[in-house]
Amino acid sequence: KGGRLARRSPADIARALDAVVILVRKSTKGLRSEEIRKALKLDVREVPRVLKEGLSKKKLKSKGQKRATTYFSA
């Protein structure tokens, strides 16, 4: 399980982002990255890229700092 993460295509990242948006939309209080990772069974190294992409495409909103950051559906 260790080592580098396999290269992901933009389609793979978009698919993961869609799953995150659907999950976050169900939660009224928003979710932290650890909760998103556990619910979707994603790799630890995979989550930051997906969340960053969601924020840049304005599909997600964030509130808080560092580990207390909570993500909401935009």
N, C-alpha and C positions, 0 to 999 in steps of 0.2 A: 504493500500500500504506500510505502514511502517513495521518495524520488520526485521527479518533476511531474506536474500534471500534464496530461495529454493535451495537445493543441486543440482548441475548440473553434469551430467555424462560427461565423456570425449567426447562422441559423440555430446552432446549439445554444448560444447565449440568449438569443431572442426567445427560444422555447423555454429556457429556465426563467427568464424574466416574466414571461406570460404566466407561468405557474406561481411565481412570487406575487404578482399583482392580484391574481385570483385569491390566493391565500390571505393576503393583507386586507383585501376588500371585505372578507368575512369578519374580520376583527374590528370592532368599533374603537378599541383602545390603542390599536396599532400593535406592531410586533417588533421585538428586537432581533438583531441578526442571528443570535444563537437560537432563538425560537423558530425563525424561518428555516435555518439550517436543519434543525431536528425534525421539523414537520415535513420537509421535502426530501430528507435524507441526502443532502448535498455534501460534498467534500468541503472541509474548512477553507481550503485555498481557492475554492470556486466562488464562494459567496461575495467577497468584496467587489469583484469585477461585475457581477450581475447587478448588485445594488447600485454601484456607480453608474452603470449604463441606464438603469431605471431612473435615477435622479437627473441625469443629463438629458434624457428623452422626455422628462416631465411626466413620467408614468407613476413615479413615487415622490412623496414628500418626506422630509426627515425633520425630527425635532430632538434636541439634546446633543450631547457631546460624547465622543469616544464610545465606551461600552454601554452607556445609557442612551444611545441614539435609538429612537423609536421610528419605525417606518410606517407611513400611511399611504393609502391609495390617493392619487392626485385627481 
